[in-house]
């Protein structure tokens, strides 16, 4: 949680907190449920995005998915 709280200090790291939250949801899931947990957390996060920035964030997720442990992969 501490790492997730401080990653946004650099503009290029703004996806870090979201990626760490998805990783945490995956890690906390019951055995065999990590992929479902990843999808649910990712979907929940995307639903929270204000409409004016939604496409910008989704585009950033697509561009940098590989360096964010592929947690933003489309479902």
PQR file with spaces between the fields and no chain letter, atoms N, CA, C, O and H, PARSE charges and radii, in Angstrom:
ATOM       1  N    UNK     1       0.825   -1.191    0.000 -0.4000 1.5000
ATOM       2  CA   UNK     1       0.000    0.000    0.000 -0.0000 2.0000
ATOM       3  C    UNK     1       0.870    1.255    0.000  0.5500 1.7000
ATOM       4  O    UNK     1       0.548    2.234   -0.674 -0.5500 1.4000
ATOM       5  N    UNK     2       1.951    1.232    0.739 -0.4000 1.5000
ATOM       6  CA   UNK     2       2.835    2.390    0.772 -0.0000 2.0000
ATOM       7  C    UNK     2       3.417    2.692   -0.588  0.5500 1.7000
ATOM       8  O    UNK     2       3.482    3.851   -0.995 -0.5500 1.4000
ATOM       9  H    UNK     2       2.213    0.438    1.287  0.4000 1.0000
ATOM      10  N    UNK     3       3.842    1.660   -1.294 -0.4000 1.5000
ATOM      11  CA   UNK     3       4.386    1.845   -2.641 -0.0000 2.0000
ATOM      12  C    UNK     3       3.320    2.450   -3.551  0.5500 1.7000
ATOM      13  O    UNK     3       3.609    3.376   -4.310 -0.5500 1.4000
ATOM      14  H    UNK     3       3.790    0.718   -0.962  0.4000 1.0000
ATOM      15  N    UNK     4       2.123    1.951   -3.486 -0.4000 1.5000
ATOM      16  CA   UNK     4       1.044    2.470   -4.325 -0.0000 2.0000
ATOM      17  C    UNK     4       0.747    3.928   -4.016  0.5500 1.7000
ATOM      18  O    UNK     4       0.374    4.692   -4.907 -0.5500 1.4000
ATOM      19  H    UNK     4       1.888    1.199   -2.870  0.4000 1.0000
ATOM      20  N    UNK     5       0.910    4.313   -2.769 -0.4000 1.5000
ATOM      21  CA   UNK     5       0.608    5.687   -2.379 -0.0000 2.0000
ATOM      22  C    UNK     5       1.620    6.694   -2.894  0.5500 1.7000
ATOM      23  O    UNK     5       1.279    7.863   -3.074 -0.5500 1.4000
ATOM      24  H    UNK     5       1.213    3.693   -2.046  0.4000 1.0000
ATOM      25  N    UNK     6       2.841    6.278   -3.135 -0.4000 1.5000
ATOM      26  CA   UNK     6       3.873    7.236   -3.529 -0.0000 2.0000
ATOM      27  C    UNK     6       4.250    7.196   -4.999  0.5500 1.7000
ATOM      28  O    UNK     6       5.065    8.012   -5.430 -0.5500 1.4000
ATOM      29  H    UNK     6       3.118    5.328   -2.989  0.4000 1.0000
ATOM      30  N    UNK     7       3.702    6.296   -5.780 -0.4000 1.5000
ATOM      31  CA   UNK     7       4.133    6.198   -7.181 -0.0000 2.0000
ATOM      32  C    UNK     7       3.696    7.380   -8.029  0.5500 1.7000
ATOM      33  O    UNK     7       4.305    7.627   -9.069 -0.5500 1.4000
ATOM      34  H    UNK     7       3.041    5.633   -5.430  0.4000 1.0000
ATOM      35  N    UNK     8       2.686    8.108   -7.640 -0.4000 1.5000
ATOM      36  CA   UNK     8       2.170    9.191   -8.479 -0.0000 2.0000
ATOM      37  C    UNK     8       2.975   10.481   -8.379  0.5500 1.7000
ATOM      38  O    UNK     8       2.545   11.502   -8.916 -0.5500 1.4000
ATOM      39  H    UNK     8       2.191    7.907   -6.794  0.4000 1.0000
ATOM      40  N    UNK     9       4.113   10.475   -7.719 -0.4000 1.5000
ATOM      41  CA   UNK     9       4.909   11.700   -7.592 -0.0000 2.0000
ATOM      42  C    UNK     9       5.574   12.098   -8.908  0.5500 1.7000
ATOM      43  O    UNK     9       6.075   13.216   -9.026 -0.5500 1.4000
ATOM      44  H    UNK     9       4.462    9.646   -7.282  0.4000 1.0000
ATOM      45  N    UNK    10       5.589   11.221   -9.881 -0.4000 1.5000
ATOM      46  CA   UNK    10       6.134   11.503  -11.212 -0.0000 2.0000
ATOM      47  C    UNK    10       5.006   11.238  -12.200  0.5500 1.7000
ATOM      48  O    UNK    10       4.324   10.218  -12.102 -0.5500 1.4000
ATOM      49  H    UNK    10       5.183   10.312   -9.785  0.4000 1.0000
ATOM      50  N    UNK    11       4.803   12.144  -13.148 -0.4000 1.5000
ATOM      51  CA   UNK    11       3.679   12.008  -14.081 -0.0000 2.0000
ATOM      52  C    UNK    11       3.659   10.657  -14.787  0.5500 1.7000
ATOM      53  O    UNK    11       2.586   10.101  -15.023 -0.5500 1.4000
ATOM      54  H    UNK    11       5.357   12.973  -13.228  0.4000 1.0000
ATOM      55  N    UNK    12       4.814   10.131  -15.121 -0.4000 1.5000
ATOM      56  CA   UNK    12       4.877    8.851  -15.822 -0.0000 2.0000
ATOM      57  C    UNK    12       4.447    7.677  -14.942  0.5500 1.7000
ATOM      58  O    UNK    12       4.273    6.565  -15.440 -0.5500 1.4000
ATOM      59  H    UNK    12       5.685   10.583  -14.929  0.4000 1.0000
ATOM      60  N    UNK    13       4.277    7.912  -13.652 -0.4000 1.5000
ATOM      61  CA   UNK    13       3.923    6.845  -12.723 -0.0000 2.0000
ATOM      62  C    UNK    13       2.454    6.854  -12.325  0.5500 1.7000
ATOM      63  O    UNK    13       2.064    6.099  -11.434 -0.5500 1.4000
ATOM      64  H    UNK    13       4.418    8.815  -13.248  0.4000 1.0000
ATOM      65  N    UNK    14       1.632    7.679  -12.951 -0.4000 1.5000
ATOM      66  CA   UNK    14       0.258    7.807  -12.475 -0.0000 2.0000
ATOM      67  C    UNK    14      -0.545    6.524  -12.563  0.5500 1.7000
ATOM      68  O    UNK    14      -1.524    6.376  -11.830 -0.5500 1.4000
ATOM      69  H    UNK    14       1.949    8.292  -13.674  0.4000 1.0000
ATOM      70  N    UNK    15      -0.178    5.599  -13.421 -0.4000 1.5000
ATOM      71  CA   UNK    15      -0.886    4.324  -13.492 -0.0000 2.0000
ATOM      72  C    UNK    15      -0.424    3.348  -12.425  0.5500 1.7000
ATOM      73  O    UNK    15      -1.046    2.305  -12.224 -0.5500 1.4000
ATOM      74  H    UNK    15       0.616    5.720  -14.016  0.4000 1.0000
ATOM      75  N    UNK    16       0.653    3.674  -11.744 -0.4000 1.5000
ATOM      76  CA   UNK    16       1.221    2.750  -10.763 -0.0000 2.0000
ATOM      77  C    UNK    16       0.267    2.363   -9.655  0.5500 1.7000
ATOM      78  O    UNK    16       0.155    1.181   -9.329 -0.5500 1.4000
ATOM      79  H    UNK    16       1.159    4.521  -11.907  0.4000 1.0000
ATOM      80  N    UNK    17      -0.413    3.313   -9.074 -0.4000 1.5000
ATOM      81  CA   UNK    17      -1.331    2.998   -7.973 -0.0000 2.0000
ATOM      82  C    UNK    17      -2.448    2.082   -8.451  0.5500 1.7000
ATOM      83  O    UNK    17      -2.832    1.144   -7.752 -0.5500 1.4000
ATOM      84  H    UNK    17      -0.322    4.273   -9.339  0.4000 1.0000
ATOM      85  N    UNK    18      -2.970    2.355   -9.644 -0.4000 1.5000
ATOM      86  CA   UNK    18      -4.032    1.510  -10.197 -0.0000 2.0000
ATOM      87  C    UNK    18      -3.509    0.097  -10.445  0.5500 1.7000
ATOM      88  O    UNK    18      -4.186   -0.883  -10.134 -0.5500 1.4000
ATOM      89  H    UNK    18      -2.659    3.117  -10.212  0.4000 1.0000
ATOM      90  N    UNK    19      -2.309   -0.005  -11.003 -0.4000 1.5000
ATOM      91  CA   UNK    19      -1.728   -1.316  -11.285 -0.0000 2.0000
ATOM      92  C    UNK    19      -1.460   -2.089   -9.989  0.5500 1.7000
ATOM      93  O    UNK    19      -1.725   -3.289   -9.920 -0.5500 1.4000
ATOM      94  H    UNK    19      -1.759    0.791  -11.256  0.4000 1.0000
ATOM      95  N    UNK    20      -0.940   -1.412   -8.969 -0.4000 1.5000
ATOM      96  CA   UNK    20      -0.691   -2.077   -7.690 -0.0000 2.0000
ATOM      97  C    UNK    20      -1.994   -2.550   -7.050  0.5500 1.7000
ATOM      98  O    UNK    20      -2.029   -3.623   -6.447 -0.5500 1.4000
ATOM      99  H    UNK    20      -0.725   -0.437   -9.026  0.4000 1.0000
ATOM     100  N    UNK    21      -3.058   -1.768   -7.171 -0.4000 1.5000
ATOM     101  CA   UNK    21      -4.351   -2.180   -6.609 -0.0000 2.0000
ATOM     102  C    UNK    21      -4.864   -3.438   -7.309  0.5500 1.7000
ATOM     103  O    UNK    21      -5.416   -4.332   -6.668 -0.5500 1.4000
ATOM     104  H    UNK    21      -3.029   -0.897   -7.660  0.4000 1.0000
ATOM     105  N    UNK    22      -4.678   -3.498   -8.627 -0.4000 1.5000
ATOM     106  CA   UNK    22      -5.101   -4.683   -9.366 -0.0000 2.0000
ATOM     107  C    UNK    22      -4.258   -5.890   -8.958  0.5500 1.7000
ATOM     108  O    UNK    22      -4.780   -6.990   -8.777 -0.5500 1.4000
ATOM     109  H    UNK    22      -4.229   -2.771   -9.147  0.4000 1.0000
ATOM     110  N    UNK    23      -2.947   -5.671   -8.815 -0.4000 1.5000
ATOM     111  CA   UNK    23      -2.079   -6.766   -8.362 -0.0000 2.0000
ATOM     112  C    UNK    23      -2.493   -7.239   -6.971  0.5500 1.7000
ATOM     113  O    UNK    23      -2.490   -8.440   -6.700 -0.5500 1.4000
ATOM     114  H    UNK    23      -2.524   -4.777   -8.962  0.4000 1.0000
ATOM     115  N    UNK    24      -2.846   -6.315   -6.095 -0.4000 1.5000
ATOM     116  CA   UNK    24      -3.261   -6.689   -4.737 -0.0000 2.0000
ATOM     117  C    UNK    24      -4.557   -7.493   -4.763  0.5500 1.7000
ATOM     118  O    UNK    24      -4.701   -8.466   -4.024 -0.5500 1.4000
ATOM     119  H    UNK    24      -2.848   -5.339   -6.315  0.4000 1.0000
ATOM     120  N    UNK    25      -5.500   -7.086   -5.615 -0.4000 1.5000
ATOM     121  CA   UNK    25      -6.760   -7.834   -5.734 -0.0000 2.0000
ATOM     122  C    UNK    25      -6.487   -9.252   -6.225  0.5500 1.7000
ATOM     123  O    UNK    25      -7.088  -10.212   -5.742 -0.5500 1.4000
ATOM     124  H    UNK    25      -5.383   -6.295   -6.215  0.4000 1.0000
ATOM     125  N    UNK    26      -5.586   -9.373   -7.177 -0.4000 1.5000
ATOM     126  CA   UNK    26      -5.212  -10.691   -7.700 -0.0000 2.0000
ATOM     127  C    UNK    26      -4.584  -11.545   -6.596  0.5500 1.7000
ATOM     128  O    UNK    26      -4.923  -12.717   -6.435 -0.5500 1.4000
ATOM     129  H    UNK    26      -5.098   -8.593   -7.570  0.4000 1.0000
ATOM     130  N    UNK    27      -3.675  -10.946   -5.847 -0.4000 1.5000
ATOM     131  CA   UNK    27      -2.965  -11.682   -4.796 -0.0000 2.0000
ATOM     132  C    UNK    27      -3.901  -12.120   -3.667  0.5500 1.7000
ATOM     133  O    UNK    27      -3.689  -13.167   -3.055 -0.5500 1.4000
ATOM     134  H    UNK    27      -3.399   -9.994   -5.978  0.4000 1.0000
ATOM     135  N    UNK    28      -4.929  -11.326   -3.392 -0.4000 1.5000
ATOM     136  CA   UNK    28      -5.848  -11.628   -2.297 -0.0000 2.0000
ATOM     137  C    UNK    28      -6.967  -12.581   -2.701  0.5500 1.7000
ATOM     138  O    UNK    28      -7.723  -13.049   -1.849 -0.5500 1.4000
ATOM     139  H    UNK    28      -5.101  -10.476   -3.889  0.4000 1.0000
ATOM     140  N    UNK    29      -7.074  -12.868   -3.977 -0.4000 1.5000
ATOM     141  CA   UNK    29      -8.159  -13.725   -4.461 -0.0000 2.0000
ATOM     142  C    UNK    29      -7.958  -15.166   -4.006  0.5500 1.7000
ATOM     143  O    UNK    29      -6.829  -15.623   -3.829 -0.5500 1.4000
ATOM     144  H    UNK    29      -6.460  -12.488   -4.670  0.4000 1.0000
ATOM     145  N    UNK    30      -9.055  -15.865   -3.821 -0.4000 1.5000
ATOM     146  CA   UNK    30      -8.940  -17.291   -3.502 -0.0000 2.0000
ATOM     147  C    UNK    30      -8.264  -18.048   -4.649  0.5500 1.7000
ATOM     148  O    UNK    30      -8.238  -17.571   -5.783 -0.5500 1.4000
ATOM     149  H    UNK    30      -9.972  -15.494   -3.964  0.4000 1.0000
ATOM     150  N    UNK    31      -7.734  -19.200   -4.355 -0.4000 1.5000
ATOM     151  CA   UNK    31      -7.047  -20.006   -5.362 -0.0000 2.0000
ATOM     152  C    UNK    31      -7.951  -20.192   -6.585  0.5500 1.7000
ATOM     153  O    UNK    31      -9.117  -20.569   -6.470 -0.5500 1.4000
ATOM     154  H    UNK    31      -7.755  -19.588   -3.434  0.4000 1.0000
ATOM     155  N    UNK    32      -7.375  -19.916   -7.751 -0.4000 1.5000
ATOM     156  CA   UNK    32      -8.111  -20.053   -8.998 -0.0000 2.0000
ATOM     157  C    UNK    32      -8.949  -18.837   -9.366  0.5500 1.7000
ATOM     158  O    UNK    32      -9.582  -18.824  -10.422 -0.5500 1.4000
ATOM     159  H    UNK    32      -6.428  -19.610   -7.844  0.4000 1.0000
ATOM     160  N    UNK    33      -8.964  -17.823   -8.522 -0.4000 1.5000
ATOM     161  CA   UNK    33      -9.808  -16.657   -8.783 -0.0000 2.0000
ATOM     162  C    UNK    33      -9.047  -15.393   -9.107  0.5500 1.7000
ATOM     163  O    UNK    33      -9.640  -14.315   -9.149 -0.5500 1.4000
ATOM     164  H    UNK    33      -8.450  -17.834   -7.664  0.4000 1.0000
ATOM     165  N    UNK    34      -7.745  -15.495   -9.336 -0.4000 1.5000
ATOM     166  CA   UNK    34      -6.959  -14.281   -9.525 -0.0000 2.0000
ATOM     167  C    UNK    34      -7.324  -13.533  -10.805  0.5500 1.7000
ATOM     168  O    UNK    34      -7.332  -12.302  -10.814 -0.5500 1.4000
ATOM     169  H    UNK    34      -7.264  -16.371   -9.302  0.4000 1.0000
ATOM     170  N    UNK    35      -7.624  -14.248  -11.874 -0.4000 1.5000
ATOM     171  CA   UNK    35      -7.976  -13.576  -13.129 -0.0000 2.0000
ATOM     172  C    UNK    35      -9.319  -12.864  -13.002  0.5500 1.7000
ATOM     173  O    UNK    35      -9.470  -11.744  -13.491 -0.5500 1.4000
ATOM     174  H    UNK    35      -7.617  -15.248  -11.867  0.4000 1.0000
ATOM     175  N    UNK    36     -10.281  -13.486  -12.362 -0.4000 1.5000
ATOM     176  CA   UNK    36     -11.581  -12.840  -12.145 -0.0000 2.0000
ATOM     177  C    UNK    36     -11.415  -11.605  -11.260  0.5500 1.7000
ATOM     178  O    UNK    36     -12.051  -10.578  -11.497 -0.5500 1.4000
ATOM     179  H    UNK    36     -10.158  -14.396  -11.965  0.4000 1.0000
ATOM     180  N    UNK    37     -10.566  -11.706  -10.247 -0.4000 1.5000
ATOM     181  CA   UNK    37     -10.320  -10.564   -9.357 -0.0000 2.0000
ATOM     182  C    UNK    37      -9.668   -9.420  -10.126  0.5500 1.7000
ATOM     183  O    UNK    37     -10.010   -8.255   -9.919 -0.5500 1.4000
ATOM     184  H    UNK    37     -10.050  -12.540  -10.054  0.4000 1.0000
ATOM     185  N    UNK    38      -8.728   -9.751  -11.015 -0.4000 1.5000
ATOM     186  CA   UNK    38      -8.077   -8.725  -11.831 -0.0000 2.0000
ATOM     187  C    UNK    38      -9.106   -8.009  -12.693  0.5500 1.7000
ATOM     188  O    UNK    38      -9.124   -6.780  -12.766 -0.5500 1.4000
ATOM     189  H    UNK    38      -8.451  -10.697  -11.184  0.4000 1.0000
ATOM     190  N    UNK    39      -9.955   -8.781  -13.340 -0.4000 1.5000
ATOM     191  CA   UNK    39     -10.976   -8.177  -14.208 -0.0000 2.0000
ATOM     192  C    UNK    39     -11.933   -7.288  -13.432  0.5500 1.7000
ATOM     193  O    UNK    39     -12.253   -6.181  -13.866 -0.5500 1.4000
ATOM     194  H    UNK    39      -9.941   -9.780  -13.280  0.4000 1.0000
ATOM     195  N    UNK    40     -12.387   -7.770  -12.289 -0.4000 1.5000
ATOM     196  CA   UNK    40     -13.336   -6.985  -11.485 -0.0000 2.0000
ATOM     197  C    UNK    40     -12.727   -5.677  -11.002  0.5500 1.7000
ATOM     198  O    UNK    40     -13.363   -4.626  -11.074 -0.5500 1.4000
ATOM     199  H    UNK    40     -12.128   -8.669  -11.936  0.4000 1.0000
ATOM     200  N    UNK    41     -11.493   -5.742  -10.509 -0.4000 1.5000
ATOM     201  CA   UNK    41     -10.835   -4.526  -10.020 -0.0000 2.0000
ATOM     202  C    UNK    41     -10.594   -3.548  -11.169  0.5500 1.7000
ATOM     203  O    UNK    41     -10.828   -2.348  -11.025 -0.5500 1.4000
ATOM     204  H    UNK    41     -10.976   -6.596  -10.451  0.4000 1.0000
ATOM     205  N    UNK    42     -10.133   -4.053  -12.293 -0.4000 1.5000
ATOM     206  CA   UNK    42      -9.883   -3.196  -13.452 -0.0000 2.0000
ATOM     207  C    UNK    42     -11.185   -2.547  -13.923  0.5500 1.7000
ATOM     208  O    UNK    42     -11.222   -1.351  -14.214 -0.5500 1.4000
ATOM     209  H    UNK    42      -9.943   -5.028  -12.411  0.4000 1.0000
ATOM     210  N    UNK    43     -12.245   -3.340  -13.994 -0.4000 1.5000
ATOM     211  CA   UNK    43     -13.549   -2.810  -14.409 -0.0000 2.0000
ATOM     212  C    UNK    43     -14.033   -1.750  -13.428  0.5500 1.7000
ATOM     213  O    UNK    43     -14.517   -0.698  -13.845 -0.5500 1.4000
ATOM     214  H    UNK    43     -12.215   -4.312  -13.758  0.4000 1.0000
ATOM     215  N    UNK    44     -13.909   -2.014  -12.133 -0.4000 1.5000
ATOM     216  CA   UNK    44     -14.356   -1.052  -11.124 -0.0000 2.0000
ATOM     217  C    UNK    44     -13.590    0.262  -11.281  0.5500 1.7000
ATOM     218  O    UNK    44     -14.181    1.341  -11.259 -0.5500 1.4000
ATOM     219  H    UNK    44     -13.517   -2.869  -11.794  0.4000 1.0000
ATOM     220  N    UNK    45     -12.265    0.158  -11.440 -0.4000 1.5000
ATOM     221  CA   UNK    45     -11.462    1.373  -11.601 -0.0000 2.0000
ATOM     222  C    UNK    45     -11.918    2.174  -12.819  0.5500 1.7000
ATOM     223  O    UNK    45     -12.058    3.395  -12.752 -0.5500 1.4000
ATOM     224  H    UNK    45     -11.785   -0.719  -11.458  0.4000 1.0000
ATOM     225  N    UNK    46     -12.146    1.488  -13.915 -0.4000 1.5000
ATOM     226  CA   UNK    46     -12.557    2.182  -15.139 -0.0000 2.0000
ATOM     227  C    UNK    46     -13.913    2.837  -14.980  0.5500 1.7000
ATOM     228  O    UNK    46     -14.150    3.899  -15.557 -0.5500 1.4000
ATOM     229  H    UNK    46     -12.032    0.496  -13.970  0.4000 1.0000
ATOM     230  N    UNK    47     -14.801    2.240  -14.220 -0.4000 1.5000
ATOM     231  CA   UNK    47     -16.115    2.836  -13.980 -0.0000 2.0000
ATOM     232  C    UNK    47     -16.024    4.120  -13.162  0.5500 1.7000
ATOM     233  O    UNK    47     -16.929    4.952  -13.212 -0.5500 1.4000
ATOM     234  H    UNK    47     -14.608    1.377  -13.752  0.4000 1.0000
ATOM     235  N    UNK    48     -14.944    4.285  -12.413 -0.4000 1.5000
ATOM     236  CA   UNK    48     -14.773    5.482  -11.581 -0.0000 2.0000
ATOM     237  C    UNK    48     -14.224    6.667  -12.364  0.5500 1.7000
ATOM     238  O    UNK    48     -14.250    7.794  -11.870 -0.5500 1.4000
ATOM     239  H    UNK    48     -14.208    3.608  -12.372  0.4000 1.0000
ATOM     240  N    UNK    49     -13.731    6.436  -13.565 -0.4000 1.5000
ATOM     241  CA   UNK    49     -13.109    7.505  -14.357 -0.0000 2.0000
ATOM     242  C    UNK    49     -14.143    8.522  -14.819  0.5500 1.7000
ATOM     243  O    UNK    49     -15.178    8.148  -15.370 -0.5500 1.4000
ATOM     244  H    UNK    49     -13.710    5.520  -13.966  0.4000 1.0000
ATOM     245  N    UNK    50     -13.873    9.794  -14.602 -0.4000 1.5000
ATOM     246  CA   UNK    50     -14.777   10.830  -15.124 -0.0000 2.0000
ATOM     247  C    UNK    50     -14.756   10.807  -16.659  0.5500 1.7000
ATOM     248  O    UNK    50     -13.707   10.614  -17.272 -0.5500 1.4000
ATOM     249  H    UNK    50     -13.032   10.098  -14.155  0.4000 1.0000
ATOM     250  N    UNK    51     -15.891   10.999  -17.244 -0.4000 1.5000
ATOM     251  CA   UNK    51     -16.028   10.948  -18.704 -0.0000 2.0000
ATOM     252  C    UNK    51     -15.009   11.811  -19.450  0.5500 1.7000
ATOM     253  O    UNK    51     -14.465   11.357  -20.457 -0.5500 1.4000
ATOM     254  H    UNK    51     -16.744   11.155  -16.746  0.4000 1.0000
ATOM     255  N    UNK    52     -14.727   13.038  -18.999 -0.4000 1.5000
ATOM     256  CA   UNK    52     -13.787   13.878  -19.759 -0.0000 2.0000
ATOM     257  C    UNK    52     -12.372   13.301  -19.899  0.5500 1.7000
ATOM     258  O    UNK    52     -11.648   13.667  -20.825 -0.5500 1.4000
ATOM     259  H    UNK    52     -15.168   13.407  -18.181  0.4000 1.0000
ATOM     260  N    UNK    53     -11.974   12.405  -18.992 -0.4000 1.5000
ATOM     261  CA   UNK    53     -10.608   11.855  -19.085 -0.0000 2.0000
ATOM     262  C    UNK    53     -10.581   10.364  -19.387  0.5500 1.7000
ATOM     263  O    UNK    53      -9.506    9.785  -19.543 -0.5500 1.4000
ATOM     264  H    UNK    53     -12.562   12.107  -18.240  0.4000 1.0000
ATOM     265  N    UNK    54     -11.735    9.743  -19.470 -0.4000 1.5000
ATOM     266  CA   UNK    54     -11.814    8.289  -19.641 -0.0000 2.0000
ATOM     267  C    UNK    54     -10.954    7.789  -20.800  0.5500 1.7000
ATOM     268  O    UNK    54     -10.130    6.897  -20.599 -0.5500 1.4000
ATOM     269  H    UNK    54     -12.608   10.213  -19.343  0.4000 1.0000
ATOM     270  N    UNK    55     -11.118    8.329  -21.994 -0.4000 1.5000
ATOM     271  CA   UNK    55     -10.379    7.843  -23.161 -0.0000 2.0000
ATOM     272  C    UNK    55      -8.873    8.091  -23.033  0.5500 1.7000
ATOM     273  O    UNK    55      -8.071    7.285  -23.506 -0.5500 1.4000
ATOM     274  H    UNK    55     -11.788    9.053  -22.158  0.4000 1.0000
ATOM     275  N    UNK    56      -8.489    9.191  -22.402 -0.4000 1.5000
ATOM     276  CA   UNK    56      -7.062    9.456  -22.188 -0.0000 2.0000
ATOM     277  C    UNK    56      -6.429    8.384  -21.297  0.5500 1.7000
ATOM     278  O    UNK    56      -5.343    7.882  -21.585 -0.5500 1.4000
ATOM     279  H    UNK    56      -9.141    9.845  -22.017  0.4000 1.0000
ATOM     280  N    UNK    57      -7.121    8.048  -20.222 -0.4000 1.5000
ATOM     281  CA   UNK    57      -6.595    7.043  -19.292 -0.0000 2.0000
ATOM     282  C    UNK    57      -6.570    5.669  -19.952  0.5500 1.7000
ATOM     283  O    UNK    57      -5.583    4.943  -19.833 -0.5500 1.4000
ATOM     284  H    UNK    57      -8.003    8.456  -19.988  0.4000 1.0000
ATOM     285  N    UNK    58      -7.649    5.308  -20.646 -0.4000 1.5000
ATOM     286  CA   UNK    58      -7.697    3.998  -21.298 -0.0000 2.0000
ATOM     287  C    UNK    58      -6.607    3.878  -22.364  0.5500 1.7000
ATOM     288  O    UNK    58      -6.006    2.815  -22.520 -0.5500 1.4000
ATOM     289  H    UNK    58      -8.451    5.898  -20.742  0.4000 1.0000
ATOM     290  N    UNK    59      -6.355    4.952  -23.087 -0.4000 1.5000
ATOM     291  CA   UNK    59      -5.286    4.942  -24.083 -0.0000 2.0000
ATOM     292  C    UNK    59      -3.926    4.768  -23.409  0.5500 1.7000
ATOM     293  O    UNK    59      -3.083    4.013  -23.893 -0.5500 1.4000
ATOM     294  H    UNK    59      -6.844    5.816  -22.960  0.4000 1.0000
ATOM     295  N    UNK    60      -3.715    5.465  -22.294 -0.4000 1.5000
ATOM     296  CA   UNK    60      -2.467    5.335  -21.542 -0.0000 2.0000
ATOM     297  C    UNK    60      -2.302    3.902  -21.030  0.5500 1.7000
ATOM     298  O    UNK    60      -1.200    3.353  -21.059 -0.5500 1.4000
ATOM     299  H    UNK    60      -4.401    6.079  -21.901  0.4000 1.0000
ATOM     300  N    UNK    61      -3.388    3.304  -20.566 -0.4000 1.5000
ATOM     301  CA   UNK    61      -3.320    1.919  -20.105 -0.0000 2.0000
ATOM     302  C    UNK    61      -2.919    0.982  -21.246  0.5500 1.7000
ATOM     303  O    UNK    61      -2.108    0.076  -21.054 -0.5500 1.4000
ATOM     304  H    UNK    61      -4.283    3.749  -20.543  0.4000 1.0000
ATOM     305  N    UNK    62      -3.483    1.199  -22.419 -0.4000 1.5000
ATOM     306  CA   UNK    62      -3.133    0.360  -23.571 -0.0000 2.0000
ATOM     307  C    UNK    62      -1.658    0.525  -23.935  0.5500 1.7000
ATOM     308  O    UNK    62      -0.966   -0.455  -24.211 -0.5500 1.4000
ATOM     309  H    UNK    62      -4.142    1.935  -22.575  0.4000 1.0000
ATOM     310  N    UNK    63      -1.188    1.760  -23.933 -0.4000 1.5000
ATOM     311  CA   UNK    63       0.196    2.037  -24.324 -0.0000 2.0000
ATOM     312  C    UNK    63       1.214    1.476  -23.337  0.5500 1.7000
ATOM     313  O    UNK    63       2.286    1.024  -23.738 -0.5500 1.4000
ATOM     314  H    UNK    63      -1.750    2.557  -23.708  0.4000 1.0000
ATOM     315  N    UNK    64       0.884    1.503  -22.056 -0.4000 1.5000
ATOM     316  CA   UNK    64       1.865    1.117  -21.037 -0.0000 2.0000
ATOM     317  C    UNK    64       1.509   -0.163  -20.286  0.5500 1.7000
ATOM     318  O    UNK    64       2.068   -0.445  -19.227 -0.5500 1.4000
ATOM     319  H    UNK    64       0.013    1.870  -21.729  0.4000 1.0000
ATOM     320  N    UNK    65       0.583   -0.928  -20.837 -0.4000 1.5000
ATOM     321  CA   UNK    65       0.164   -2.171  -20.200 -0.0000 2.0000
ATOM     322  C    UNK    65       1.342   -3.115  -19.955  0.5500 1.7000
ATOM     323  O    UNK    65       1.431   -3.738  -18.897 -0.5500 1.4000
ATOM     324  H    UNK    65       0.129   -0.699  -21.698  0.4000 1.0000
ATOM     325  N    UNK    66       2.234   -3.220  -20.921 -0.4000 1.5000
ATOM     326  CA   UNK    66       3.362   -4.148  -20.787 -0.0000 2.0000
ATOM     327  C    UNK    66       4.264   -3.822  -19.599  0.5500 1.7000
ATOM     328  O    UNK    66       4.788   -4.734  -18.959 -0.5500 1.4000
ATOM     329  H    UNK    66       2.161   -2.714  -21.781  0.4000 1.0000
ATOM     330  N    UNK    67       4.453   -2.550  -19.298 -0.4000 1.5000
ATOM     331  CA   UNK    67       5.324   -2.204  -18.164 -0.0000 2.0000
ATOM     332  C    UNK    67       4.564   -2.165  -16.840  0.5500 1.7000
ATOM     333  O    UNK    67       5.148   -1.920  -15.784 -0.5500 1.4000
ATOM     334  H    UNK    67       4.028   -1.810  -19.819  0.4000 1.0000
ATOM     335  N    UNK    68       3.262   -2.409  -16.908 -0.4000 1.5000
ATOM     336  CA   UNK    68       2.420   -2.464  -15.697 -0.0000 2.0000
ATOM     337  C    UNK    68       1.933   -3.892  -15.459  0.5500 1.7000
ATOM     338  O    UNK    68       0.789   -4.108  -15.058 -0.5500 1.4000
ATOM     339  H    UNK    68       2.788   -2.608  -17.766  0.4000 1.0000
ATOM     340  N    UNK    69       2.803   -4.854  -15.706 -0.4000 1.5000
ATOM     341  CA   UNK    69       2.522   -6.273  -15.447 -0.0000 2.0000
ATOM     342  C    UNK    69       1.310   -6.783  -16.219  0.5500 1.7000
ATOM     343  O    UNK    69       0.710   -7.788  -15.837 -0.5500 1.4000
ATOM     344  H    UNK    69       3.732   -4.679  -16.032  0.4000 1.0000
ATOM     345  N    UNK    70       0.949   -6.107  -17.287 -0.4000 1.5000
ATOM     346  CA   UNK    70      -0.187   -6.497  -18.142 -0.0000 2.0000
ATOM     347  C    UNK    70      -1.507   -6.587  -17.372  0.5500 1.7000
ATOM     348  O    UNK    70      -2.392   -7.361  -17.737 -0.5500 1.4000
ATOM     349  H    UNK    70       1.437   -5.290  -17.597  0.4000 1.0000
ATOM     350  N    UNK    71      -1.633   -5.797  -16.313 -0.4000 1.5000
ATOM     351  CA   UNK    71      -2.873   -5.848  -15.516 -0.0000 2.0000
ATOM     352  C    UNK    71      -4.041   -5.142  -16.197  0.5500 1.7000
ATOM     353  O    UNK    71      -5.194   -5.366  -15.831 -0.5500 1.4000
ATOM     354  H    UNK    71      -0.915   -5.169  -16.016  0.4000 1.0000
ATOM     355  N    UNK    72      -3.758   -4.293  -17.183 -0.4000 1.5000
ATOM     356  CA   UNK    72      -4.827   -3.555  -17.851 -0.0000 2.0000
ATOM     357  C    UNK    72      -5.306   -4.248  -19.122  0.5500 1.7000
ATOM     358  O    UNK    72      -6.081   -3.671  -19.885 -0.5500 1.4000
ATOM     359  H    UNK    72      -2.821   -4.111  -17.481  0.4000 1.0000
ATOM     360  N    UNK    73      -4.858   -5.472  -19.356 -0.4000 1.5000
ATOM     361  CA   UNK    73      -5.259   -6.209  -20.543 -0.0000 2.0000
ATOM     362  C    UNK    73      -6.769   -6.239  -20.643  0.5500 1.7000
ATOM     363  O    UNK    73      -7.466   -6.472  -19.655 -0.5500 1.4000
ATOM     364  H    UNK    73      -4.228   -5.941  -18.736  0.4000 1.0000
ATOM     365  N    UNK    74      -7.266   -6.003  -21.839 -0.4000 1.5000
ATOM     366  CA   UNK    74      -8.714   -6.010  -22.062 -0.0000 2.0000
ATOM     367  C    UNK    74      -9.289   -7.363  -21.693  0.5500 1.7000
ATOM     368  O    UNK    74      -8.635   -8.396  -21.840 -0.5500 1.4000
ATOM     369  H    UNK    74      -6.700   -5.813  -22.641  0.4000 1.0000
ATOM     370  N    UNK    75     -10.487   -7.343  -21.224 -0.4000 1.5000
ATOM     371  CA   UNK    75     -11.189   -8.578  -20.852 -0.0000 2.0000
ATOM     372  C    UNK    75     -12.365   -8.721  -21.733  0.5500 1.7000
ATOM     373  O    UNK    75     -13.115   -9.690  -21.610 -0.5500 1.4000
ATOM     374  H    UNK    75     -11.018   -6.504  -21.104  0.4000 1.0000
